[in-house]
Amino acid sequence: MRHLPMRVPRVIGRRALGALTTALLTTGGLAVSAQAAPAAAPDPAPASSGHEQLALTPPMGFNNWNSTHCRDEFDESMVKGIADLFVERGLKDAGYEYVNLDDCWALPERDADGRLVPDPKRFPNGIEAVADYVHSKGLKFGIYTSAGTKTCSSIGFPGALGHEYSDARQFADWGVDYLKYDNCNNQGVDAKQRYTTMRDALAATGRPIVYSICEWGENKPWEWAGDLGQLWRTTGDINDSWGSMSSIMKSNLELAEYARPGGWNDPDMLEVGNGGMTDTEYRTHFSMWSIMAAPLLIGTDLRTAPESAFEILTNDEVIAVDQDPLGKQGEVVSSEGGRWVVSKELADGSRAVALFNEGSRAQRIETTAKAVGMPKSRGYTMRDLWKHSDTNTTGRIAATVPAHGTVLVRVHADRKWAQYPPAVDVHAGGDTVTEAGRTVRITSEATDLGGTAAHSVSVALTGPDGWRVTPRSATSARALKPGATLATDWDVVVPAGTSTGDRILTLTARHRTHSGSWLTSTAPFTVRVGVPLPAGESALSDADPLSATNGWGPVERDQSVGERGAGDGNPITIGGTTFAKGLGVHASSSVEYYLGGACGKVTAQVGVDDESGDKGTVAFEVWADETRAASTGTLTNADPARAVSADVSGADVVRLVVTDAGDGSGYDHADWADLRVTCT
């Protein structure tokens, strides 16, 4: 993939461009190998493909790449097993219909007639037999190739450049319903020209085939691909990590105006269930793809997926947001401080609203019905699409959202809003930073957001095992009028010996509904426990961080980031200089350390690690609590190590941030070399 570390020697990854091609660029134009010589094509099809009614809602289905890549488990048995599970586990009923093959299904060479040859080991009965099996389940079948001389695999399978009409004919004869058309080894041929040729070739077959333009967003396909296909990739490849998924999400959110029925922004496939993220993060992944009207293509081997993955992937209320026939992509209402509000207009006049917390700790996010585009009303019904519960609100939409979490609601101006219990928002003040053995005071608030009274309200605060929590004021009220708040003070004792890190406490509010049942609201609250750093100057990489997030793989101590497991990096090297100490990260990244107000200065040598080759652009920032104390601006692979010094006097926490400098995170291996702190 384009994000993988550039080590020498190594095999270039799935999205490497140009270097593996067998053709040559000449000053006179493109010289294509004899194997890829263009075949005689029929007259171009008209601009209209005849299949404008395809994908009027975002395609839903499966693609094997994220879970198998080119490994041996990708074969006929797997594909048939996925089709079986679509039926057996309710995925077909939930709307998933495409079972799609990705790269590595063919042999590396065409036959003597220039036709593609399925790999007989992987697909002993051929592709048509697999397509027939998928179709027998009432599902549809998809396939993959690239708009180049070779596909993206380093093995070098044949691409379709110069073979568009004959390949499209083969696909149609096999019963293909969906084509993912990649962008590797494209010889520098104009993207619009390459993708237009395949559009015409597909149209010439007469078979309705959904056309997925996988151009990675390099030439702004959202501006032109709507005339060619039904979906277009807006970014590079996703991987099963929070940094990758959230970065892609934010890029795709900017393109809402281009989505429409039959034409969708595609931020790549789903990673839900592959194991690299938490269930909270996977719910965010699924929620945000749905509110963005993105294609929902499962990238998990469902034969081994955990039950939690099925629970997320079959949430019909969230799927309904994605599949809404109005075809609008959600638009960003606000995003200050990593507190995102995204609103999607739906066909019935309601709005889906996502409260997405980008931050590494719980945050309260609030908006209003007016801000998300709802008409004025005395009251609104608010449906929580993960809890599957209804409440009423007079217009305030609020929740404390866990780190990397998303609350997804559907808001409707309903004349019968008062038949539902009022929404009760429970939260506490900002995060508390403390040390083991200390007592901290926390104040919680439970507020009636509805237009009717909340009855028999009670609150509770629970902490981790061994923590002592004592209320210091009232924890219940017979009733809360609309807009009223029950405030409660709590003393929380942090046990002696508690190690560095964030600890989550849970606030719970209960109130009685009209029917006599109970409605419960919960909210996480973070207490940050730090251990004082030693006096004098020391290496920060020797200390335990309060928290750490990274674009790819874990943050590494005293080595570069390897993108996969801990300890798989190289020596930290910037501009030819190697450093023994520091942190290796990958944009976008944030690492926090406890200072406790006792430190004065943080210094480092920073830059793009040499393993990124001639790629990588990043920017470094040092934050002292909520103040930016130092920043570098954009640094590239060509820059030598840059000295950074930040005054952190009096700060409780220092946060070390690396951004992608606004151009995507490919190859953004960044080093905090010789990272040191001076404390008293």
C-alpha positions, 0 to 999 in steps of 0.5 A, a space after each residue: 500500500 502507499 502507506 507502507 514503510 519504505 525499507 530497502 530491500 522490500 517489495 513495493 506495496 499494493 498501490 505503488 505506481 509505475 515502478 513495477 510496470 513492464 512498459 516504458 515512458 518515452 519522449 514521444 509518448 507511451 510505449 506499451 509492451 506487446 502484451 498490452 497492445 490495444 486490441 481493436 475496439 468497436 466504435 465507442 459507446 455513447 456517453 450514456 451507458 444505458 444503465 443510469 438506474 444502477 446504484 440509486 442507493 450506495 452499493 452494499 456487499 463484500 470485498 475480500 481485500 481487507 481481510 485476505 489480500 493475496 493470501 491463500 485463503 482467498 479462493 472459491 471456497 471463501 467466496 461461496 462461504 461468504 455468499 452462504 453467510 449473507 443468507 444465513 446471517 441475515 446480511 442479504 435481508 439487511 440489504 447486502 447484495 454484492 459478493 466481490 473479488 479483489 486482486 489476485 484472482 487471475 494468472 499473471 499471464 493472459 492466454 494466447 488469445 489475450 484473454 484473462 485466465 482465472 487462477 486454477 488453484 484458487 478457482 478450479 471451476 472458473 469465475 463463471 461457476 462462482 458467479 453462478 453460485 452467488 447468483 443462485 443465492 439471489 445475490 450479485 457478483 463483482 470482480 476487480 482489475 486495474 486501469 493499467 498494464 498490471 494490477 496493484 499486486 506486486 506479483 503483477 497480474 494483467 491489467 485492462 489498459 489496452 484490453 478494455 473491450 475484450 476484458 469487459 466482454 469476458 466479465 459480462 459473459 461470466 455474469 459480473 454485476 460490479 467492476 472495481 477498476 483500480 489505478 496502478 501501473 497506469 503509464 501516465 495516461 490521462 485518468 479520465 481517458 482511461 476510465 472513460 474507455 472502460 465505461 464505454 467498454 462496459 456499456 458495449 456489453 449490454 450488461 448492467 454492471 456497476 462501475 466502481 472507479 478506484 482512482 484514489 482521488 488523485 485527479 478529483 474524480 468527484 468532479 468528473 466521474 459522475 458521468 462515467 460510473 456509480 462510485 468513485 474512490 476519494 482517498 487512498 486505501 483504508 487500513 484497519 486502524 483508527 488513524 487511517 479510518 478517521 483521516 479518510 473519513 474527514 477527507 470524504 466529509 468535505 465532498 458532500 455536494 458531489 453525492 447523489 443517487 447513482 453517484 457516490 463518494 467512496 471512502 473505501 471498504 469497511 474494516 468492521 470486525 478485522 480486529 485493529 479497532 475497538 467496537 466503539 471505533 467500529 460503530 463510529 466507522 459504520 455510523 459515519 460511512 452511513 451518514 456519508 452515504 458511502 458504499 457499505 462493502 464488508 472487508 471482513 472474512 465473515 467466516 471468522 468474524 466476531 459476533 460484535 461485527 455482525 451486530 454492527 453490520 446488520 443494524 437496520 436503522 443505521 443502514 436505513 440512513 445510508 440507503 435513504 432514497 433522497 441520496 444526500 451525503 451528510 454535511 458537517 455542521 461543526 467540528 471545533 475541538 474534535 467535536 463533530 456534528 454531521 447532519 444528513 437530510 432524509 427523504 421523510 423530512 427527518 435528519 440523521 445527526 452524528 455526534 462524533 468525538 475525534 478526541 482521545 477522551 470523552 467529550 460532551 457534544 451539543 447542537 440544536 435542531 435548528 443548526 442541523 436543518 430541522 424546521 421550527 417545532 414545539 418538540 421533536 422526537 429523537 431516535 437513538 439508532 444504536 440504543 433503539 430508543 425514543 425520547 423527546 427534545 425541545 431542540 437541544 441534541 446533546 450527549 457525552 460521547 466516548 473517545 473515538 465514539 459516535 452517537 447517531 440519532 434521527 430527529 423528526 418534527 413530530 406532532 406526537 413528540 410528547 408521548 415519548 419520555 424526555 431526553 435526559 443529558 448526563 455529564 460532568 465537567 472537563 477531564 481531571 488530571 491528578 496523581 495516585 493517592 489524591 482525592 478529586 472533586 467531580 460535579 455531575 449534571 443531569 438535565 431534562 432536554 425535553 418538553 415534558 418533566 422527567 420523573 423519579 430522576 437518580 444519578 450514580 457514579 462508578 469507578 474502576 475496581 478499588 476506587 472510592 466514590 462518595 456523593 457529597 450532595 443530592 443524587 435524586 429528584 422527584 421530578 425535573 421540569 423541562 430545562 432543569 438540572 440535578 447537580 451532584 458533587 462527588 469525591 473520588 479517591 484515586 488508589 495509591 500505586 495507580 499507574 499512568 494512564 486514563 481511567 474511565 468512570 461512568 455516570 448513570 442517570 435513570 428516570 421513569 417513563 409514562 408507562 412506568 418503565 425506566 430509561 437510562 442514560 450513561 456518560 463516560 468521565 475520564 480521570 487522567 492519572 499521572 506519575 511525576 517525571 524525574 527532576 532534571 533532564 530526561 528522555 521522554 521516551 523512557 516515560 509512560 505516556 498518558 495516551 497515544 494515538 497513531 495513524 498506522 501501527 503503535 507509537 514506537 519508543 526509540 525506533 521508527 514506526 513499523 506500521 504493524 506490531 510493536 517493535 517492528 521499526 528501524 533506527 530513527 534516522 532523519 536526513 542521514 543522521 541516526 538518533 538513539 532515543 525518541 518516538 517514531 510515529 505516523 501522521 496523524 498522531 498524538 502522544 501525551 505525557 503528564 508534567 504536573 506543572 513541574 517541568 519547564 522545557 521540551 526539546 526534540 529534533 524532528 522530521 520525516 524518517 528516511 525510510 519514507 524515501 522521497 515521500 512524506 509531508 508532516 507538521 509537528 506541534 507541541 501543546 502545553 495543556 490547551 496552548 500551542 507552545 511550538 510548531 514547525 510548519 510543513 516538513 518534507 523528506 528533503 528537510 534535515 532534522 529541525 530543532 524544536 524547543 517548547 516552553 511548557 512551564 506550569 502545564 499539567 500535560 504536554 501533547 506531541 502532535 503530528 499532522 499530515 500537513 493537509 495532503 493525506 498521510 501516505 508515507 508520513 513516518 515522523 520522528 520525535 528524535 532526541 525527545 527530552 524534558 527538563 523538570 524540577 
